[in-house]
Amino acid sequence: MLDLLPLARDIDARCRLAGTFTLRSGQVSEEYFDKYLFEADPALLTRVVDQMVGLVPEGTEQLGGLELGGIPIVTALSLRTGLPALFVRKEAKTYGTCKLAEGDPVAGRRVTLVEDVITTGGAVRAATLALRQLGAEVDTVLCAIDRSPGDTAPLADLGLTIRSVLTKDVLDQVRSGIEKS
């Protein structure tokens, strides 16, 4: 974990915003974590992907990035690993090819999902079920940040393993260290 502390500090410094923000839940917060800021920063995105390369399970045939946050990460990870990328929509298009997953067909292929941040796992759950209906084998999701509570495994009921670069606990420890300084 010590080697991840500089990355955690840099992501926290770049993405944690102060102000007044309305959250998805409708609650108002004086703090907001804007994950898109690290994804839009080439240097930080490269550092996250460099850590993620070692998390890709052996036997992975395709990397499936979830719309929207997983797309920049899966693109960079695909470039680093040479594995084909899929761009997985929240729902299939209703026009043109009407695809859920853009890229090569998934039937019979081992797909590792890629997401930016997981909290409850709702988007990953929906994508997993949809890809499995298309015949994909999905058993692992990689994420840059796992914000789920440390004592829960939000996707265990689907048989999914979460492999993360950083966790909420690490970012909270970094934040506590910053505030004490």
Summary of the structure (lengths in Angstrom):
residues: 181
radius of gyration: 16.5
end to end distance: 20.3
largest distance: 55.0
contacts: 555
relative contact order: 0.16
helix: 39%
strand: 28%
